[in-house]
């Protein structure tokens, strides 16, 4: 629930306006005739006092206003100075201390709007400033006292996505004392990192699964974190401070009694490609995603299981129940962190020979081959033999205008590819490695990978707009490319071709965006409120973004954004109540036709369609979500929406004042 709080005021009292003109040093006074402005302001209706001061934002300037409010019984204030984005909070606080409602003032930017842009014409600048003051006086005359909106805050968080960003966010929030519900759609936590090769983690080179295991150990021992695997959010209601969440938990069919004996796997008759090994080997319909997975028990894949019951018969601890059903869990949380991750780009069949030869693989598959905990225990055995000539092709599915690909750069691919090349060189020094690339993009400390690659005789072959071609002749692989440095077409024989693929938004991104009411960018990833100033906040208050949900990132960057999102969420969760600005829109239900135009246009998803008792519809605005942009006000064909502080009775007199009326 939300309520209005603040300083009250009377609407029937005589309007008494004070006008204050700031010199802003010479920023204003060096161009505009400030004294002439003050004298002009005194002639305007309802203005009882007009003054100037060198810096109105200073303590003496604020005191001048506060003293005049008491002495002249002012109930409206106009301040002609810099833009409101600079000092509006300062002046609101000042008038509040004097007992005046903080929304009965108007700050007009005669610096940005007149003196700065008309510095070469002081007379015109002064006349324009007069117009601006006249318009402001006309508006404040009709302002109403407003009160801030207060909402209760639930001291609990939801983290959506159990990759390293989501796990980090959950741990940070829990360590700050908040209860956290961590929801992951897959049967285990860990995300993509659980299938990666060697990473730098806590000063050591460890496998992705070892890194994940260290994080999972912390999750397992933290009583404030409630984990929901094999689950997804299917309902979101409410707003900042109090979200109502519905989580659908799909059955695992295996309960906590599981002792990982593996007898169920031995009798399972079904084998399918193992997605945790990128299809290199197979798994059973009942399986453990990987050693060290959390929860530490087997799970049944209902899409491949025949439900023959053989696993039930051999389980010594009665841990398997094939009759388990979906269940729904209701949660109430104050903040949400979206760490939904990404999908790996999947090359089309035949793209660079993909799927046409077992010796054309993706970089992710290569990582699993080279991992000590991978299907070949770290041996690079493709088609049963060790490759001698290996060709990497970069930007597969990235930096391309073809329909199946993406125009953006996935940022981390070059560094990941160079790292694996050096890994191969450390194991197989005699291997001949070619990097066929459109560009080599490494940054920060990873620039060293490039120079290490050169020192290890890795050969760089550059192509431009014309993409390389992979041909298969008599079971032999050849990579044909027009090399831009040599300016000639070359053919490279290869025992193994590695396609360096990038990151794409998750396939459910549209439903996620709609469900959580968050925006997406042109690349399909979730959109930040501001890329530089608010990189982990969304357009919807109380919902934060982390990891590759907003675009391609390295593992360290994902961890950092997880911590950053948790820190931002903590600022909200630590409060008992929040206050938001009252300059929001409101619907007159008696005028609203329920056309829904405002719903489709609202960038903050603050408007919903409601039904009256007679079945007709009307729009309703959530005051905790509305940001007061005014889009709905302008679009409403029934004139049923007004915005506090900018109602017709306030704006129309301001417009008429332009013409001196």
C-alpha positions as CSV (number, residue, x, y, z in Angstrom):
1,X,0.0,0.0,0.0
2,X,1.1,3.6,-0.6
3,X,0.0,6.8,1.0
4,X,0.7,10.5,0.7
5,X,2.7,12.3,3.3
6,X,4.1,15.8,3.5
7,X,3.4,19.4,4.3
8,X,-0.2,20.4,3.8
9,X,-1.5,23.8,2.6
10,X,-4.7,25.7,2.1
11,X,-6.0,26.3,-1.4
12,X,-8.4,29.1,-0.4
13,X,-5.9,31.6,0.9
14,X,-4.7,34.8,-0.9
15,X,-1.9,34.0,-3.4
16,X,1.2,35.8,-2.3
17,X,4.3,35.3,-4.6
18,X,7.9,36.0,-4.0
19,X,10.3,36.3,-7.0
20,X,14.1,35.8,-6.6
21,X,16.6,36.5,-9.3
22,X,20.1,34.9,-9.0
23,X,23.2,36.6,-10.4
24,X,25.0,33.2,-10.6
25,X,28.2,35.2,-10.4
26,X,28.5,36.6,-13.9
27,X,26.8,33.7,-15.6
28,X,23.5,35.6,-15.5
29,X,24.3,39.1,-14.3
30,X,27.1,39.4,-16.9
31,X,24.5,39.3,-19.6
32,X,21.1,40.0,-18.2
33,X,20.1,43.2,-16.4
34,X,19.1,41.7,-13.1
35,X,17.8,44.9,-11.5
36,X,15.5,45.5,-14.5
37,X,14.2,41.9,-14.0
38,X,13.5,42.5,-10.3
39,X,11.6,45.7,-11.0
40,X,9.6,44.0,-13.8
41,X,8.7,41.1,-11.5
42,X,7.2,43.5,-8.9
43,X,4.6,44.6,-11.5
44,X,3.2,41.1,-12.0
45,X,-0.1,40.0,-10.4
46,X,0.1,38.6,-6.9
47,X,3.9,39.3,-6.6
48,X,4.4,40.9,-3.2
49,X,8.2,40.9,-3.1
50,X,11.0,40.6,-5.7
51,X,14.7,40.5,-4.8
52,X,18.1,39.7,-6.3
53,X,21.2,37.9,-4.8
54,X,24.6,36.9,-6.1
55,X,24.1,33.2,-5.4
56,X,20.6,32.2,-4.4
57,X,21.7,28.6,-3.8
58,X,24.1,29.7,-1.0
59,X,23.1,29.6,2.6
60,X,22.5,33.4,2.7
61,X,20.4,33.1,-0.4
62,X,18.3,30.4,1.0
63,X,17.9,32.3,4.3
64,X,16.7,35.3,2.3
65,X,13.8,33.3,0.9
66,X,13.0,31.7,4.3
67,X,12.9,35.1,6.0
68,X,10.7,36.6,3.3
69,X,8.2,33.6,3.6
70,X,7.7,34.5,7.2
71,X,7.8,38.3,6.8
72,X,5.6,38.6,3.7
73,X,3.5,35.5,4.3
74,X,4.5,34.1,1.0
75,X,2.7,31.0,-0.3
76,X,4.3,30.7,-3.7
77,X,8.0,31.2,-4.8
78,X,9.6,31.8,-8.2
79,X,13.4,31.4,-8.4
80,X,15.0,32.7,-11.6
81,X,18.4,31.0,-11.7
82,X,20.0,27.8,-13.1
83,X,18.2,24.7,-14.3
84,X,16.0,22.8,-11.8
85,X,18.2,19.7,-12.2
86,X,20.9,21.6,-10.3
87,X,19.3,23.0,-7.2
88,X,15.6,22.3,-7.1
89,X,16.0,19.9,-4.2
90,X,18.0,22.6,-2.4
91,X,15.2,25.2,-2.7
92,X,12.5,22.7,-1.9
93,X,14.2,21.9,1.3
94,X,14.7,25.6,2.1
95,X,11.0,26.5,1.7
96,X,9.9,23.4,3.7
97,X,12.0,24.6,6.6
98,X,10.1,27.9,6.4
99,X,6.7,26.0,6.5
100,X,5.8,26.2,2.8
101,X,4.8,23.2,0.8
102,X,7.9,22.3,-1.3
103,X,5.8,21.9,-4.5
104,X,4.6,25.5,-4.4
105,X,7.8,26.8,-6.0
106,X,9.0,27.0,-9.6
107,X,12.7,27.2,-10.6
108,X,13.2,28.7,-14.0
109,X,16.5,28.3,-16.0
110,X,17.2,31.9,-17.1
111,X,20.9,30.9,-17.1
112,X,20.6,28.0,-19.6
113,X,17.6,29.4,-21.4
114,X,18.6,33.0,-21.8
115,X,22.0,34.3,-20.6
116,X,24.1,31.5,-21.9
117,X,22.4,31.2,-25.3
118,X,22.0,34.9,-25.9
119,X,25.3,36.1,-24.4
120,X,25.9,38.3,-27.5
121,X,22.5,40.1,-27.2
122,X,22.0,41.3,-23.6
123,X,18.9,43.3,-24.3
124,X,17.1,40.3,-26.0
125,X,18.3,38.0,-23.2
126,X,16.8,40.4,-20.6
127,X,13.5,40.6,-22.4
128,X,13.4,36.8,-22.8
129,X,14.1,36.4,-19.0
130,X,11.1,38.7,-18.4
131,X,8.9,36.5,-20.5
132,X,10.1,33.4,-18.6
133,X,9.4,35.0,-15.2
134,X,5.9,36.2,-16.3
135,X,5.1,32.6,-17.5
136,X,6.4,31.1,-14.2
137,X,4.3,33.5,-12.1
138,X,1.2,32.5,-14.1
139,X,1.9,28.9,-13.4
140,X,2.7,29.1,-9.7
141,X,-0.4,31.1,-9.1
142,X,-2.3,27.9,-9.8
143,X,-0.1,25.4,-8.2
144,X,-1.5,23.1,-5.5
145,X,0.2,21.8,-2.4
146,X,1.3,18.2,-3.0
147,X,2.5,15.4,-0.7
148,X,5.1,12.8,-1.4
149,X,3.9,9.2,-1.8
150,X,5.1,6.7,0.8
151,X,5.2,2.9,0.3
152,X,6.2,0.1,2.6
153,X,9.3,-1.9,1.9
154,X,9.5,-5.7,2.3
155,X,13.0,-6.6,3.5
156,X,13.4,-9.6,1.2
157,X,14.8,-10.0,-2.3
158,X,14.3,-12.1,-5.4
159,X,17.2,-13.0,-7.7
160,X,16.3,-14.5,-11.0
161,X,19.1,-16.5,-12.5
162,X,21.6,-18.8,-10.8
163,X,24.7,-18.1,-12.8
164,X,27.8,-16.4,-11.2
165,X,26.1,-13.0,-11.3
166,X,23.0,-14.2,-9.6
167,X,24.8,-16.3,-7.1
168,X,27.1,-13.3,-6.2
169,X,24.1,-11.0,-5.8
170,X,22.4,-13.5,-3.6
171,X,25.4,-14.0,-1.4
172,X,26.0,-10.2,-1.1
173,X,22.4,-9.6,-0.1
174,X,22.4,-12.5,2.4
175,X,25.6,-11.3,3.9
176,X,23.9,-7.9,4.5
177,X,21.2,-9.6,6.5
178,X,18.4,-9.9,3.9
179,X,16.5,-13.0,3.0
180,X,17.0,-14.0,-0.6
181,X,15.0,-16.2,-2.9
182,X,17.2,-17.5,-5.8
183,X,15.3,-18.8,-8.8
184,X,17.0,-20.8,-11.5
185,X,15.2,-22.5,-14.4
186,X,17.7,-25.3,-14.8
187,X,18.1,-28.2,-12.4
188,X,21.3,-26.8,-10.9
189,X,23.0,-23.5,-10.2
190,X,26.2,-22.4,-12.0
191,X,25.0,-21.1,-15.4
192,X,27.5,-21.1,-18.3
193,X,30.5,-20.9,-16.1
194,X,29.9,-24.5,-15.0
195,X,30.8,-25.6,-18.5
196,X,33.8,-23.3,-19.0
197,X,37.5,-24.2,-19.1
198,X,40.3,-22.6,-17.0
199,X,39.6,-19.2,-15.4
200,X,41.5,-16.9,-13.1
201,X,39.7,-17.1,-9.7
202,X,41.0,-15.9,-6.4
203,X,44.6,-15.8,-7.6
204,X,44.5,-19.3,-9.1
205,X,43.8,-20.9,-12.5
206,X,40.8,-23.1,-11.9
207,X,38.1,-24.8,-14.0
208,X,34.8,-23.1,-14.3
209,X,33.2,-25.9,-12.2
210,X,35.7,-25.5,-9.4
211,X,34.9,-21.8,-9.3
212,X,31.2,-22.5,-9.3
213,X,31.7,-25.1,-6.5
214,X,33.4,-22.6,-4.3
215,X,30.4,-20.3,-4.7
216,X,27.9,-23.1,-4.2
217,X,29.6,-24.1,-1.0
218,X,28.9,-20.6,0.3
219,X,25.2,-20.8,-0.8
220,X,24.8,-24.2,0.8
221,X,25.9,-22.8,4.2
222,X,23.9,-19.6,4.1
223,X,20.5,-19.9,5.9
224,X,19.2,-16.6,4.4
225,X,19.3,-18.0,0.8
226,X,16.4,-20.1,-0.3
227,X,17.2,-21.8,-3.6
228,X,14.5,-22.7,-6.2
229,X,16.0,-24.8,-9.0
230,X,14.0,-26.2,-11.9
231,X,11.8,-23.2,-11.4
232,X,10.7,-20.1,-13.1
233,X,8.8,-16.9,-12.3
234,X,5.3,-17.0,-13.9
235,X,3.7,-14.0,-12.1
236,X,4.8,-10.6,-11.1
237,X,2.5,-8.0,-9.5
238,X,3.1,-4.9,-7.3
239,X,5.8,-2.4,-7.5
240,X,9.0,-1.1,-5.9
241,X,9.2,-2.1,-2.3
242,X,6.5,-4.8,-2.5
243,X,6.4,-7.2,-5.4
244,X,4.1,-10.2,-5.4
245,X,5.8,-13.1,-7.1
246,X,4.5,-16.5,-8.3
247,X,7.2,-19.2,-8.8
248,X,6.4,-22.4,-10.7
249,X,8.5,-25.3,-9.5
250,X,8.8,-28.1,-11.9
251,X,9.3,-31.6,-10.4
252,X,12.8,-33.1,-10.1
253,X,11.2,-36.5,-9.4
254,X,14.2,-37.1,-7.1
255,X,14.1,-35.9,-3.5
256,X,16.6,-35.2,-0.8
257,X,17.1,-38.8,0.1
258,X,19.2,-39.3,-3.0
259,X,22.7,-40.6,-2.0
260,X,24.2,-40.3,-5.5
261,X,24.8,-44.1,-5.7
262,X,24.2,-44.0,-9.5
263,X,22.2,-47.2,-9.7
264,X,19.4,-45.4,-11.4
265,X,21.7,-44.2,-14.2
266,X,22.9,-47.8,-14.8
267,X,19.4,-49.1,-15.6
268,X,18.1,-46.0,-17.5
269,X,17.4,-47.1,-21.1
270,X,17.4,-43.6,-22.6
271,X,20.4,-41.7,-23.8
272,X,20.4,-38.1,-25.1
273,X,23.0,-35.5,-25.9
274,X,24.5,-34.0,-22.8
275,X,23.9,-30.2,-22.9
276,X,26.3,-29.6,-20.0
277,X,29.1,-31.0,-22.3
278,X,27.7,-29.2,-25.4
279,X,26.7,-32.5,-26.9
280,X,30.1,-34.0,-27.0
281,X,28.9,-37.0,-25.1
282,X,25.5,-38.4,-23.9
283,X,23.7,-38.5,-20.6
284,X,20.7,-40.5,-19.4
285,X,17.2,-39.3,-18.8
286,X,18.0,-39.4,-15.1
287,X,21.3,-37.7,-14.5
288,X,23.6,-35.5,-12.4
289,X,24.3,-32.3,-14.4
290,X,28.0,-32.3,-13.2
291,X,30.1,-33.3,-10.3
292,X,29.5,-30.8,-7.5
293,X,26.1,-29.7,-8.9
294,X,23.7,-28.0,-6.5
295,X,21.3,-29.5,-5.3
296,X,23.5,-32.6,-5.0
297,X,21.1,-35.1,-6.3
298,X,19.9,-36.6,-9.6
299,X,17.2,-35.1,-11.7
300,X,14.9,-36.6,-14.3
301,X,14.4,-34.9,-17.7
302,X,10.7,-35.4,-18.4
303,X,11.2,-34.5,-22.1
304,X,13.3,-37.6,-22.7
305,X,12.2,-40.0,-19.9
306,X,9.8,-42.8,-20.8
307,X,8.7,-43.2,-17.2
308,X,9.4,-46.9,-17.4
309,X,10.0,-47.1,-13.7
310,X,13.3,-49.0,-13.7
311,X,15.0,-46.3,-11.7
312,X,12.3,-46.5,-9.0
313,X,12.8,-50.2,-8.7
314,X,16.6,-50.0,-8.1
315,X,16.7,-46.9,-5.9
316,X,17.9,-48.2,-2.4
317,X,16.6,-45.1,-0.5
318,X,13.2,-44.6,-2.2
319,X,14.3,-41.2,-3.5
320,X,12.4,-41.3,-6.8
321,X,8.7,-40.4,-7.3
322,X,7.6,-40.3,-10.9
323,X,4.2,-38.9,-9.8
324,X,5.5,-35.5,-8.7
325,X,3.6,-32.6,-10.1
326,X,4.3,-28.9,-10.7
327,X,3.7,-26.6,-7.7
328,X,3.5,-22.9,-7.3
329,X,5.1,-20.8,-4.5
330,X,4.0,-17.2,-3.7
331,X,6.6,-14.7,-2.6
332,X,6.5,-11.1,-1.4
333,X,9.8,-9.3,-2.0
334,X,10.9,-5.7,-1.9
335,X,13.5,-5.8,-4.8
336,X,14.3,-8.0,-7.8
337,X,17.6,-8.7,-9.4
338,X,17.4,-9.9,-13.0
339,X,20.5,-12.1,-13.7
340,X,18.9,-14.2,-16.5
341,X,22.1,-14.6,-18.4
342,X,22.5,-15.3,-22.1
343,X,22.3,-18.0,-24.7
344,X,25.3,-19.1,-26.8
345,X,25.1,-18.4,-30.5
346,X,24.2,-21.7,-32.3
347,X,25.6,-21.8,-35.8
348,X,23.2,-22.9,-38.5
349,X,23.7,-26.3,-40.1
350,X,26.4,-25.9,-42.8
351,X,27.6,-22.5,-41.4
352,X,31.4,-22.8,-41.8
353,X,30.8,-26.6,-42.1
354,X,29.1,-26.8,-38.7
355,X,27.3,-30.2,-38.2
356,X,28.7,-31.4,-41.5
357,X,31.9,-32.7,-39.9
358,X,32.7,-33.8,-36.4
359,X,36.0,-31.8,-36.8
360,X,34.1,-28.5,-36.9
361,X,33.3,-27.6,-33.4
362,X,32.5,-24.4,-31.3
363,X,34.8,-22.7,-28.9
364,X,32.5,-23.9,-26.0
365,X,33.0,-27.5,-27.1
366,X,36.7,-27.0,-27.3
367,X,36.7,-25.7,-23.7
368,X,35.1,-29.0,-22.6
369,X,37.6,-31.1,-24.5
370,X,40.5,-29.2,-22.8
371,X,39.0,-29.3,-19.3
372,X,40.3,-31.9,-16.9
373,X,36.8,-32.6,-15.8
374,X,35.5,-32.7,-19.3
375,X,34.4,-35.8,-21.3
376,X,37.9,-36.6,-22.6
377,X,39.7,-35.6,-19.3
378,X,41.5,-32.7,-20.9
379,X,42.7,-34.6,-24.0
380,X,42.0,-32.9,-27.3
381,X,40.7,-36.0,-29.1
382,X,38.4,-35.2,-31.9
383,X,37.2,-38.1,-34.0
384,X,39.6,-40.2,-32.0
385,X,42.9,-38.4,-32.8
386,X,44.9,-35.3,-31.7
387,X,44.7,-32.5,-34.3
388,X,47.9,-31.0,-35.6
389,X,46.6,-28.1,-37.5
390,X,43.9,-26.1,-35.8
391,X,42.1,-23.1,-37.3
392,X,40.0,-20.7,-35.2
393,X,37.4,-18.6,-37.0
394,X,36.3,-15.5,-35.1
395,X,33.1,-13.5,-35.1
396,X,30.9,-16.4,-36.0
397,X,27.4,-15.0,-35.6
398,X,28.7,-11.5,-34.6
399,X,29.6,-8.3,-36.4
400,X,27.5,-9.5,-39.3
401,X,24.4,-8.2,-41.1
402,X,23.2,-11.6,-42.2
403,X,19.7,-12.6,-40.9
404,X,20.9,-15.4,-38.6
405,X,23.7,-13.4,-37.0
406,X,24.1,-10.3,-34.8
407,X,25.5,-6.9,-35.6
408,X,27.1,-6.4,-32.2
409,X,30.5,-7.6,-30.9
410,X,30.3,-10.1,-28.1
411,X,33.4,-8.5,-26.5
412,X,34.8,-11.6,-24.7
413,X,35.2,-14.0,-27.7
414,X,38.7,-12.9,-28.8
415,X,40.1,-13.2,-25.3
416,X,38.5,-16.5,-24.7
417,X,39.8,-17.9,-28.0
418,X,43.3,-16.6,-27.4
419,X,43.3,-18.2,-23.9
420,X,42.3,-21.6,-25.4
421,X,44.9,-21.3,-28.1
422,X,47.6,-20.8,-25.4
423,X,46.1,-23.6,-23.5
424,X,46.5,-25.9,-26.5
425,X,50.1,-24.7,-27.0
426,X,50.9,-25.6,-23.4
427,X,49.7,-29.1,-23.9
428,X,50.6,-29.6,-27.5
429,X,53.6,-27.4,-28.3
430,X,54.0,-28.7,-31.9
431,X,50.4,-27.9,-32.8
432,X,50.0,-25.3,-35.6
433,X,47.3,-22.8,-34.8
434,X,45.8,-20.2,-37.1
435,X,43.5,-17.4,-35.9
436,X,41.3,-16.3,-38.9
437,X,39.8,-13.0,-37.6
438,X,37.9,-10.0,-38.7
439,X,39.6,-8.0,-35.9
440,X,41.3,-8.9,-32.6
441,X,39.6,-7.1,-29.7
442,X,41.3,-7.5,-26.4
443,X,41.3,-4.9,-23.6
444,X,42.7,-4.3,-20.2
445,X,45.0,-6.9,-18.7
446,X,44.0,-9.4,-21.4
447,X,46.1,-7.5,-24.0
448,X,48.8,-9.8,-22.7
449,X,47.0,-12.7,-24.3
450,X,47.6,-11.2,-27.8
451,X,51.4,-10.8,-27.3
452,X,51.7,-14.2,-25.7
453,X,50.0,-15.7,-28.7
454,X,52.5,-14.0,-31.1
455,X,55.4,-15.3,-29.0
456,X,53.9,-18.8,-29.2
457,X,53.9,-18.6,-33.0
458,X,50.1,-18.5,-33.4
459,X,49.4,-17.2,-36.9
460,X,47.0,-14.3,-37.4
461,X,45.0,-14.3,-40.7
462,X,42.8,-11.2,-41.2
463,X,39.6,-11.1,-43.4
464,X,37.3,-8.2,-44.1
465,X,33.7,-8.2,-45.3
466,X,34.1,-11.5,-47.2
467,X,33.7,-14.3,-44.7
468,X,35.9,-17.4,-44.8
469,X,34.6,-20.6,-46.2
470,X,35.1,-24.1,-44.8
471,X,35.1,-26.8,-47.4
472,X,35.2,-30.6,-46.9
473,X,36.9,-32.6,-49.6
474,X,37.5,-36.3,-49.1
475,X,37.0,-35.9,-45.4
476,X,39.7,-33.2,-45.3
477,X,39.0,-29.7,-44.0
478,X,40.1,-26.5,-45.8
479,X,39.5,-22.9,-44.7
480,X,39.6,-20.5,-47.6
481,X,40.0,-16.8,-46.9
482,X,41.0,-13.6,-48.6
483,X,43.8,-12.3,-46.5
484,X,43.7,-8.5,-46.4
485,X,47.4,-8.0,-45.5
486,X,48.7,-10.2,-48.3
487,X,45.8,-9.2,-50.6
488,X,45.4,-12.7,-51.8
489,X,43.2,-15.7,-51.3
490,X,44.7,-18.5,-49.3
491,X,43.6,-22.1,-48.4
492,X,44.5,-23.5,-45.0
493,X,44.3,-27.2,-44.5
494,X,42.9,-28.1,-41.0
495,X,42.5,-31.1,-38.8
496,X,40.2,-29.1,-36.6
497,X,38.1,-25.9,-37.1
498,X,37.0,-24.0,-34.1
499,X,34.1,-21.6,-34.5
500,X,34.4,-18.7,-32.0
501,X,30.8,-17.9,-31.3
502,X,29.3,-15.1,-29.3
503,X,26.5,-14.4,-26.9
504,X,22.8,-13.8,-27.7
505,X,19.8,-12.9,-25.5
506,X,18.0,-15.8,-24.0
507,X,15.2,-17.2,-26.2
508,X,12.6,-16.3,-23.5
509,X,13.7,-12.6,-23.5
510,X,10.4,-11.3,-24.8
511,X,8.3,-13.1,-22.2
512,X,10.8,-12.0,-19.4
513,X,10.6,-8.4,-20.6
514,X,6.8,-8.5,-20.6
515,X,6.5,-10.3,-17.2
516,X,8.9,-8.1,-15.3
517,X,8.0,-4.9,-17.2
518,X,11.6,-4.1,-18.1
519,X,12.9,-2.7,-21.4
520,X,15.1,-4.2,-24.1
521,X,17.7,-2.5,-26.3
522,X,18.0,-2.9,-30.0
523,X,20.3,-5.9,-29.5
524,X,17.6,-7.8,-27.6
525,X,19.3,-7.7,-24.2
526,X,17.7,-6.1,-21.2
527,X,18.2,-2.3,-21.2
528,X,19.8,-0.4,-18.4
529,X,18.3,2.8,-17.1
530,X,21.5,4.6,-18.2
531,X,24.5,2.8,-19.6
532,X,27.1,4.9,-17.7
533,X,25.2,6.4,-14.8
534,X,22.8,3.7,-13.8
535,X,24.2,0.5,-15.4
536,X,22.6,-2.0,-13.0
537,X,19.2,-0.3,-12.7
538,X,16.2,-0.9,-15.0
539,X,13.5,1.4,-16.2
540,X,11.2,-0.1,-13.5
541,X,11.9,1.0,-10.0
542,X,13.0,-1.8,-7.6
543,X,14.2,-4.1,-10.4
544,X,18.0,-4.3,-11.0
545,X,20.1,-6.0,-13.7
546,X,23.2,-8.1,-13.5
547,X,25.5,-10.2,-15.6
548,X,25.0,-10.9,-19.3
549,X,21.3,-10.1,-19.0
550,X,22.3,-6.7,-20.3
551,X,24.8,-7.8,-22.9
552,X,28.0,-9.8,-23.4
553,X,30.4,-9.7,-20.4
554,X,33.4,-11.6,-19.1
555,X,33.1,-13.6,-15.9
556,X,34.8,-11.0,-13.7
557,X,32.4,-8.3,-15.2
558,X,29.4,-10.5,-14.4
559,X,30.6,-11.0,-10.8
560,X,31.1,-7.2,-10.5
561,X,27.6,-6.4,-11.8
562,X,26.1,-9.0,-9.4
563,X,27.7,-7.2,-6.5
564,X,26.8,-3.8,-7.9
565,X,23.1,-4.8,-8.3
566,X,23.1,-6.2,-4.8
567,X,24.5,-3.0,-3.4
568,X,21.9,-0.9,-5.2
569,X,19.1,-3.2,-4.0
570,X,20.4,-2.9,-0.5
571,X,19.9,0.8,-0.5
572,X,16.2,0.1,-1.1
573,X,15.8,-2.9,1.2
574,X,17.4,-1.3,4.2
575,X,14.5,1.2,4.4
576,X,11.2,0.6,6.2
577,X,9.5,3.0,3.8
578,X,10.2,4.8,0.6
579,X,9.0,8.1,-0.7
580,X,8.6,9.1,-4.3
581,X,7.8,12.4,-6.0
582,X,4.1,13.3,-6.3
583,X,4.5,14.9,-9.8
584,X,2.8,11.9,-11.3
585,X,-0.2,11.3,-13.6
586,X,-3.7,10.4,-12.5
587,X,-6.7,9.1,-14.4
588,X,-10.2,10.5,-14.1
589,X,-12.1,7.2,-14.2
590,X,-15.3,9.0,-15.1
591,X,-13.7,10.3,-18.3
592,X,-11.6,7.3,-19.2
593,X,-12.9,5.1,-22.1
594,X,-10.5,2.3,-21.5
595,X,-9.0,2.5,-25.0
596,X,-5.6,1.4,-23.7
597,X,-3.5,3.9,-25.7
598,X,-1.7,5.1,-22.5
599,X,-0.9,1.5,-21.5
600,X,0.9,0.8,-24.8
601,X,2.9,4.1,-24.6
602,X,4.0,4.2,-21.0
603,X,7.7,3.6,-20.9
604,X,7.7,2.5,-17.3
605,X,4.8,0.0,-17.5
606,X,3.0,2.0,-14.8
607,X,-0.5,1.8,-16.3
608,X,-2.9,-1.2,-16.4
609,X,-6.4,-1.7,-17.6
610,X,-9.0,-2.3,-14.9
611,X,-12.7,-3.4,-15.2
612,X,-15.7,-1.7,-13.7
613,X,-18.6,-3.6,-12.2
614,X,-20.5,-3.1,-15.4
615,X,-17.7,-4.7,-17.4
616,X,-16.4,-1.5,-19.0
617,X,-12.7,-0.7,-18.8
618,X,-10.6,2.1,-17.5
619,X,-6.9,2.8,-17.0
620,X,-5.2,2.9,-13.6
621,X,-1.8,4.3,-12.8
622,X,0.5,2.8,-10.1
623,X,1.9,5.8,-8.3
624,X,5.0,3.9,-7.2
625,X,5.9,3.1,-10.9
626,X,4.9,6.4,-12.6
627,X,7.9,8.7,-13.3
628,X,5.9,11.7,-14.4
629,X,7.1,11.8,-18.0
630,X,3.6,13.0,-19.2
631,X,3.5,10.7,-22.3
632,X,0.0,9.4,-21.3
633,X,-1.3,12.9,-20.6
634,X,-0.4,14.0,-24.1
635,X,-1.8,10.9,-25.8
636,X,-5.1,10.5,-24.0
637,X,-7.9,11.2,-26.6
638,X,-10.5,11.7,-23.8
639,X,-8.4,14.2,-21.8
640,X,-8.9,11.8,-18.9
641,X,-5.3,12.1,-17.5
642,X,-3.8,15.0,-15.7
643,X,-0.4,15.3,-14.1
644,X,0.1,16.9,-10.7
645,X,2.1,20.1,-11.0
646,X,1.3,20.3,-14.7
647,X,-2.5,20.3,-14.9
648,X,-4.3,22.2,-17.6
649,X,-5.2,25.0,-15.2
650,X,-1.4,25.4,-14.5
651,X,0.0,25.0,-18.0
652,X,-2.6,27.0,-20.0
653,X,-2.1,30.2,-18.1
654,X,1.6,29.7,-18.5
655,X,1.2,29.4,-22.3
656,X,-1.1,32.5,-22.5
657,X,1.4,34.5,-20.5
658,X,3.8,34.2,-23.5
659,X,1.5,36.6,-25.3
660,X,1.1,38.9,-22.2
661,X,-2.4,37.6,-21.4
